[in-house]
Amino acid sequence: MFETSQDILNMSLAIGFAILVVFLCIALFYLTMVLRDASKVTGTVKNMIEKTQRVLLEPLRMMDYVVDKVKPYVEGFIERKLNKKKK
């Protein structure tokens, strides 16, 4: 089977490359799994941030709307009080 030391060297190089290829395939598989999990986590975090923004911003927008609608009435009331005090 092995006639010269060159044959032994070639066989050891072939086995080494085969082991390296198997290791790289396994590493690539694990990297893919990690990236998939990271993608799921970022999607979950994105959903949580959107829900938090919705919970925090919707009441503020509603209050801003209410203030805009009530502001003319309050200003009119204050002006009438100031006019009564001047008279």
Helices and strands as residue ranges (DSSP letters): H 5-86
